[in-house]
Amino acid sequence: MYKCMYLIAAAGPVIEKIEIEIQVGEKAAEKIIKVINLSEEEEIVEDRNVLMRLKNILVPGLKNSTGASSSSSSSRSLSSRSSSSRSSVSSSSSSKSSSSSSSRRKSKMVDIIDPITRTSKRVSSSSSSSQPSIRSSSQSSSHSASSSSSRSSALSKQELYDIEFTKNHIHRHALSAAGVNSHSSAYSFEAIYNKAKYLANTVTPAVTILIRAVRADHKVQGYQIAAYFDKATARLQVIFANLAENDHWRICADGMMLSYHKLMAKIAWGIECKQYETEITAETGLVGQEPAVRLKLTWDKLPRGMKRYAKQLSELISRFAHESGVSLAKVKNVRNQIKLTVAVASDTSLNVVLKTPKRTIYKLGVGLPVSLPFGDTAAELEAYQDNWADKISYMVTKAHAAECTMIKDTLITFNNRKYKNEMPHSCYQVLAQDCTPELKFIVLLKRDQAQEQNQINVKIANIDVDMYPKDNAIVMKVNGVEIPISNLPYQHPTGKIQIRQRGEGIALHAPSHGLQEVYLDLNTLKVKVVDWMRGQTCGLCGKADGEIRQEYRTPNERLTKNAVSYAHSWVMPGRSCRDASECYMTLESVKLEKLVMLHGQESKCYSVEPVLRCLPGCMPVRTTTATVGYHCLPADSNLSRTEGLSSIYQKSVDVQETAESHLACRCTAQCT
């Protein structure tokens, strides 16, 4: 128990001190000062019934018109004890609606002591409005019959901005078959609520909080907060009450878990918690095939002050929507209801729709700072088991990873620049690598000469991973040993590296090494690097620094203007024509076959950018052209080729010309 005291000196009754007591557990019941239970409610109801009967005797003119109301009030007092009297309540309410104005005035007194009928009607209408087939009819009925054309146009607008929400909810509470079939989940909430309106009758409080003023005149002043929890129905009830003896104003909050996919809550306040009431429903489901959640708030009557603030809030939201580019439509939605639907659009974005009685506000593709734990991300998080720090870190790094994609011959860099990669046969290209001195990873790309399909090699930590197509599937080797698909996912024994099957391909994940993902299937390959690797990568995928105009940088940091020349500069050349890798090409500076006039004299020029050429003893069988830069020397210069080309790649560019670049070679049997 926690107890705190404050000394107060103020005008009015002398308050010696203020005590705050908090008691949790079995002893919480000992701190209850004001017991609020069903007996108290029944006593109030009986007192009012006596007053009503007395009024009938004193005012004979109202006797006949209020007979039905008097009988209905007695049946309603019984309805708080037994749910079987629900039919008598509904019949009395129908007779009440057809009576005279004096009878209606009298019925209002009866309604104060019987919120159950009004609640069940409201819940029934709100729950039925959530069904797509019934929603349209309920909306159209809110319009006048004389304006059918405007009604249909408004409905079409609503359907345009609507999200079809499929519920996951299945009842977990035991109800009669008839009840489940004929009523919504709101009915089960009401059934449990009406069975025990106050949990104080059945369970002891779990927490009691007392805030009391100790007065010199010994009068009770302060507030009591009591929380009750019923495990059988997964129901939580919190009662906030004034400790003053004749003060019946209180707040009653009830929450219940109807299933693992649905929560409902009722908040009532005012005299005996009967003046105002709202209901809140939160549930999960699907929008299309993607996970979604829906939050719904309904009400019947609200205080004037709250309505005024709600109107101001609505205007503020509308103004914010216009300023932030959020879409807004004036649509007549369900009366006295606010509904928020949030659906997953992708791993890192959401679709949001907010529906108020007069407006529909929506925003598609709202970006998130983390990757949501659904689908592939959920499977990838399994490797971290119960390590929540690593899970959160993984979700954050995945959301901010830079992505490079290649489909067929078209490559999109980390900086989202697109170009065609004319790949040489059987020679590896550096697709992406860590270009810091640590060299944490390198991803190599090769096109098989026989099958014309892409292969990937990843060197990371102390492992070498190969991924390549075979028999219309992707096969993987780790350090030269083939790992069957049935043995995936593969977890590296020491490093935080995992390899798993995803769809038709295989994905490698090593975010702690800077490599978020490498994915390969028969048509696509992807490389993702973590956010902290931006600006520190190099290769075909670029630097991931956002500098699109400086994307084509060669290994020696020269900025080229041609995509072919740039892509070929990242080729790993073959060593000899008898190399087992069958890469028969090398990078070299080539001489321009024509003389050019430069500064008034004839000049011979050599490329300052490497060009792919077949090794000695091999001949090209497939070529392409690349525009490269050339550095020129006087034609009569006696500078030897060997001496002059030793530092040619550091020379300035004098002219831009095309050069023939070899993509595939065939070597003779006599090559060396």
N, C-alpha and C positions, 0 to 999 in steps of 0.2 A: 504494500500500500504506500502511495505517495501522498503527503500532506503538506500544504503550504499555507501560510497565514500572512495577511497584510493588515496593517493598522490604517484606518480611514478616519479622517476628520472632515465633515461636510455639514451643510445646513440640513435641517429636517431631523428625522429620527436619528438618534445617536447610534452610529455603527461602530462598534468596538473593534471589529476585525472582519476580514474576509478569509474564509477557509476554502481551500481547494483540495478535495480528497479523490484519489483514484485507487480503486480496488479491482484487481484482476483475479479471476479464478473462482474457487468454491466460496470464498468469503465475500464475494461481490454482493450476494443477496442480503448480507447483514447490513449493508450500507443503504439499502433502499428505504427512503423516507415516505415517498408517495407511491402507493401501489396502484397501478392502472391495469385493470383486468376486466374480464367479461362481466363480472358481478356489478362493478361500478357502472358500466354502460347500461345494463338491464335496469338498475335502480333509477337512472336518469330517464330511461324510456318509460318506466312505469309512472314516475312522477308526472311526466308530460301527458301520459294517457289520462291520468286523473284530472289534470287541469282542463284537458279537452272535453271530458265528460261533464265537468262542472260548467263549462261555457255553454254546452248544449242545453243544460237545464235552465241556466240563467237567460239564454237567448232562444226562446221557443221557435222563433221564425226560421232558425237555421237547422232545426231538428231533422226535417225530412231530407233537406238537401245534403246534409252531412252524414247521413246514416251509412252510406257506402264507405265514406272516408273513415268513419269510426271503426267499422268492421275491418277495413283494410289495415288500419294502424295496429289492431290487435293481432292480425295475422302476421304483420311485419315484425312485431316484437317476438313472435315465435320463430321467424325466419332466421334470427341471429343464433338460435339454438339448433335448428335443424334445417338442412339444405333442401329437405323434401317439400317445404312450404313455398318453394319458388314459384309454383304455378299460381297460388293464390295471390302472390304479390303482383304478378304480371296482369292477372284479371282485374285486380283492384286498380292498377294504374290505368288500364283501358277505360274503366268506368269513370275514373277521375277526369280523364281528358274530355268526356262527353257531358259533364255536369255543368251547372251554372257558374257565373263568375264568382259568386260567394263561395261555392264549393271549391273552385280552383284556389281561392284565397286560403281556404281552410286546408286544402291539400298541401300547400306550401309548408305548413307547419308539420305535417306528417312527413314530408320529404326530408326534413332536417334530421329526423331520427332514423331514416332508412336510405342510406346511400347505395345499398347493394344493387337495387333494381337499376338505378341510373348507371352505376358502374358497369354492370353486366351488359347493358344495352350499348354503352359507349365502347367497351372492349370488343363486343361482337362486331360493331360497325367498323372499327378501326382495323380489326384483324381481317375482316372480309375485304376491305379496300386494298389490302396487300396482295390479293390474288389477281393476276392479270385479267382473267375473264370477268371478274366482278368489278374491277376497278373502273372500267370504262363506263359501265352503267351507273355506278355511284357518282362519277364525275358529271355525267350528262344530266342526271336528275337534279343536280344543284342549280342548273340553269332553268329559266322559265320555258314553258312549252311553246310559247309564241316565237321564240328566237332559235329555232332548230338549226338554221344555217350557221349562225354564229357559234352555236354549241358544237357542231361537228368540226368547224375550223379550229376552235380552241382545243378540242380533243386531239386533232391531228398534230397540232404543235406539241402537245404534251407527250404524245407517243414518240415524236421526233427526238425529244430531249430525255427520254426515259431509258433506264437501264433495266433489262429483264433479269431479275434476281431469283436464283433457284436456291431454296433453303436446304441446309444440311441437317436441320433440326429433326430429331426423333425423340418422342416423349420418353423420359426416364422414370417418371412417377407412375405408379399403378393406379389406373382409372378404369371405370367400367367401360365395356366395349362400346356401349351406346354413347357415352360421353366423348370418347375419343373420336368416334365416327361423325358425330353431329356438331362438335364444337372445335374451335381453334385452340392453340396452345394457351391463349389468353384465358380460356375457360378453365384449364387445369390450374392456372395461377389463381383465378378467383375461387375455385373449389377448395384449394388448400388454404387460401386466405380466409375464406368464410368459415372453414372448419375450426380455425383457431385464430380469431382476429388479433388477440393479444397473446404472444408467446409466454407471457408471465403466468398464464394458467397451466402451462405444460412443462416449461423448462425454467431453470434458474438463470439469472443474468450471468453473462460471461465477463462483462466489464461494467462497472458503475463509476460515474464521475459526478461528484457533488461540488457545486460552487455556491457557498452559503455566506450570507452576511449575518454575523452575530450582533444582534441589536440589544440595546440596553433595556428595551421594553419586552424582550424575549419573544417577539413575534417572528414567525418564520418568513424568511426572504431569501430567494436564490433560485437556482435551477438544478435540475437533475437530468443526467443523460444515462440511460441504461441500454445496454446492447445484449440481445439474446440471439442464440444460435441453435437451430434445430437440425441435427445431423440427418435425421430421417428424411427430411424434405429439402435439405440443403438450403435452408431459409435463414436469412439474417434480418433481424428487426432492431431498429434503433428508435427509442422514444425520448424526445426532448420535452420536458414538462417544467412548468413553473411550480415552485414548492408552496406558493400561497394556497391556503385551504380552499378558497372559493374561486380560484382562477383555473378555468378548464381549457385555456389556450395551450396548444401543444403542437409539436411536429412529430409525425409518425412516418418513418421510412422503412419500407419492406423490400428486400431483395431476395431473389430466388433463382437458383440454377435449374432450369427446366431440363436441360441436357448439356452435354459437353459443347454444344454449338449454339446455345441460346440462354440468355439471361434476361430476366424481367424484374423491374423495380416499380414500386408505387410510392410516391411521396405525397402525403396529405398533411394539411396544416389548418390552423384555425381553431375555433371552439370545438373541443372533442375531436379534432382532426377531421371535421366534416364540412368545412367551408370551401376549401380549395383542394384540388387534387390533380396530379399529373402522373403519367405512366411512361416509363422508359423501357425500351426493348433493344437489346443488342444481340445480334446473331450473325453467324458466319454462313457462307454459301458460295455459289458460283455465279459468275457473269460470263456466259459462254463456257469456256473450259478453264478459266482462270479463277483463283481464289478471290473471295470478296468478303467484305463485312458491311453490315447495315446497322445504323443507329436510328431509332425512331422515337420521337417525343410527341405524346398526345396529351390533350387537356380538355376540360369541359368549361371551367370557370377560373379566371385569374383575377387577382386584385388590380384595381385601376392603375396603381403605381407601377406594377410589373408590366402591364400592357403598354404604358407610356415608354418605359425603358426598352421594351421589346421593339416598339416602333422605331425608336432612335437607333437601336442596334441594326435593324433591318436596313435603314437608310445608310448607315455607316458601311454595312457589307456591300450594298449596291454601289456606293461611291468607290469603295476599294476595288470592286470587280471591274469597274470602268477604267480605273487608273492602272491596274495591273494586267490588263488584257484578258481577264477571265470572261468567258461568254456568259451572257445573262439574257433570259427571256421572260417576259411577263405572261405567265400561264396560270390559270385557275386550277390549283391542285386541291388535294383533300383539305377540308376545313379543319382548323384547330389541330394541325399536325405538321411537324418538321421532320424530314427524313433525309439522312445523310448516307450515301452509298459510296464506298471506296473499293475499287477493283484493281487487281494487279494488271498492269499493262505490259510490263517487262520486269527483268530482274531488278532494275533500278528506277522504275517509274510507276505511277499510279494514275488511274482515271477517277476523278472525283465529281460527284453530282450531289448538290444540295437543293432540296425542294422545300420551299415554304408555301404557305397557303396561296400566295400571289405571285411567286417568282420561282424560276428554276435557274440555278447557277451551276455551271459545270466547267471543268478544266481537264483536258486530256493530256496525258504524258507528263504529269508532275514529277520532276526529278527528285531522287532521293540520295542522301549522302552514303547510304549503305546498300549492299546487295541483299535482297530479301531472301530469307531461308526457305525458298520453295524450289521445287523441281531439281535442276542440276545442282544448284547451290546447296540444297539440303543434303544431297548425296555426298557432295564434296566435304561437307562439315562433319560427316560421320567419322572421318579419320582423326578428328580432334577429341572425340569421345566427350568427356565431361570438363575439358579445359575451356572454360568460357572466355578467358582472355584471348586465347588463340582463335576461337570462333569469331569473336567480335572483330579482331584484327583482320581475319580473312575476309569477312563481309565488307569491311571498309576498304581494304586494298583492292578487292575485286571490283567494287563500284567505281573506283577511280583509275582503273588500269587503262593504259593506252593500247589500242588494238590495231594490228596489221593483218590484212586479209588478202588471200590470193585465190581467185577462181579462174581455173584454166590458165590463161597467160596474162590475165589482168591483175595487177597488184595495187592495193590501196595502202599507203604508208601509215605510220603512226600519226602523221600530221594530216591525214585524209587527202593526200595527193594521189591521183590515179595515173598509172602508166602501164604500157605493155612490156612485159619482160620476155624478150626473145632469148630463151635459155639454151646454152650449149649442151650438147649431149654428153652424159656421163661425167661431167665435171661439177663439183660442188661449188655453190655460191654461198657467201655469208648472208643469210637471211636477216639475222639479228644477233648482236652480241653485246656483252658488257665491255665497253671500250675504256673502262678505268683500268689502272694497273692491277686490280684484283682479278679481273677476267673471271667473274663468277659463273658465267654461262656463255655458250655459243650455240646457235641454231643454224645448221647448214641445210641447203636445199639442193637436190639433184634431180635431173630428169633422166629416167631410164631410156637408153637408146632403142632397146628392142620393143618395149611396150608403150613408150611415150607417156609414162605416168610419173608423177612426182613422188620423191622419197625424202624423208626427213631424218637428220641425225642431230641429236642433242647431246652436248657434252656439258655436264653439270656435276659439281662435287666430284666424287670419285667413280661416277658411272657414265657409261656411253650407251645411249638409247637410240635404236634404229626403228623407224616406223615406215612401212612400205606396203603397197598393195600386192595381194597374192590371191588368186582364185576368187576375185570379186569381193575381197574382204581385206581389212587392214591387219597386218601382222606386226608384232613387236618383238624386238630382241633387246636384252639388257646385258651389256658386256659380252655380246656375241652369242648369248644363250636365248633361244626363242621361248617366250612366255605364252602359254596357251591362253586364249580368251577366257576359258573357264576358270583360270587362276587369278583373274582380276577381281577386285582392285589389287594392285601391287603397292606395297608400302616399303619404302627404303628403310633398312634396319637402323640407320644412324641419322641420316639427314631427313628433314621434313619435306620429303618428295613422295608424291603419290601418282600412280598411273591407273586410270580406270576407263572402262568402255563407256562411251556415250553415243547413243543413237547408232549410226552406221560407222562410227569412227572410234578413235582412241585419243584420250586427252591426258596430258602430263601437267601436273601442278606442282610448283615449287616457289611460292611467294616469298619465303624467307631468303631465297637466293636471288630475288629480283625478277624471277620469271613466273608470272601469274598463271599462264597457260600456253601450251602448245597443242593444237588440235589438228588431226588429219583424218579425212575420209576420202572417198574415191573422187570427189569433185572439188573439195574445198580444203584449204589449210588456213589456220589462224595462229597468230602469235600475240600474246598479251604480256606486257611488262608492267610491274607495279608502279605506282605513282612516284615513288622516290627514285626511280630509275630514269625519269624524264630528263632529257638533255645529256644522258650518259651512255646512250646506245649508238650503234652504227650498223651499217649493212644495207641491204636492199630496202628494209623497212624504215630507214632514216633514224634521226636523232630524237624524235618525240619531244621536240622543244617548241613546237608551234610556229617555227620559221619556215613557212611553205616555200618562199622564194629562194631559200638556200638549201633546198632539200637534196639536190644532186651533188653530194660531196663524196669524192673518191677517198680511198684509204690514206692518201697523202694530203688530205684536206683541200685538194683543189676543187673548186666549184665548176662543174660542167653545166652545159646548157642542153645536152642531149640525153634522153632517157636510156638509149641503147648503150652509149658510151659509159654512162653511170652504172648501169646494171653489169656490164662486162668488167668493169674495174674491180668488182667484188668476186670475181671468179678465182678459185684456187687452182692454179695451173698444174698440168701434169708434169711428171719428172722425166719420163722417157716414153718412147713409143711402145715399149714392152711392159708398161706399168699394168698391174693386175686390175687397177681401177678403170681402165679403158678410157681415161681422160687423156686425149692426144693433143691438147691445145696448151698454148702458153700465151703470156701477155708480153708484148714488145712494142717498141716505138717503130713506126713505119715511115718510109720516105715518100713524100709526095712525088708522084710520077711525072709531074710537069714542073717546069721552072716558072717562077712568078716574078713580076717586076715589083721591087720593094725599094723605096727611096731612090728611084731612078736607076737601079741596077738589077740585073738578073740574080735571082736567089734560089737556092735549093732549101727545101723545108722538111722538117722531121716532126712527127707528132709528139706533143708533150703529154698526151693522154694515152694510156696503154690500149692496144688493139689486140683482139683475139686472133691468133694465127696458129695454124697446124705446126706441130713439131717437125723438125727435119726428118725426112724419110716418109712423111705422110702428106696426103693431098686432101683438099677440101671437097666434101660432097654436098655441103649445104652452107650457104653464105647469106649475109645481110649487109646493109650499109649503115654506117654510123658517122655522124658529123662530129669531128674532133678538132682541137686546136693544134696549130703547127707553129713551130719556131723556125725562123729562116736565117740562113747564113749566105754570104756572097758565093756565087756559083764557082768562082775561081779559088775559093778557100781550099787549102790543102789539108784541112783538119780531118783526121781519120775518123771513120764511123765509130770505132771502138772507143776512142778518146772523147769524141764529141758527144756521144750518147750516154756517157757515164752519169751525167747529171742533167739529162734532157728534161726529166719530169719536173725540175725546179725552174725551168726557163719560162719566159713570158710568152704569151700567145700573140703571134703576128697576123695570122690569117686563120679562117675557119673553112675547112674543106671536108668532103666526104671521104671515107676510107672503107675498103672492103673488110668485113669482119667474118671470121669463120665460125660456124656453129657445130659442124660435124666433120670428122676427118676419117680417112681410111689409110692405113699404113701398109707399106710393102713388107714382104717377108724378110727383105734384106736390111730394114731400118735398124739403126743402132740407138 
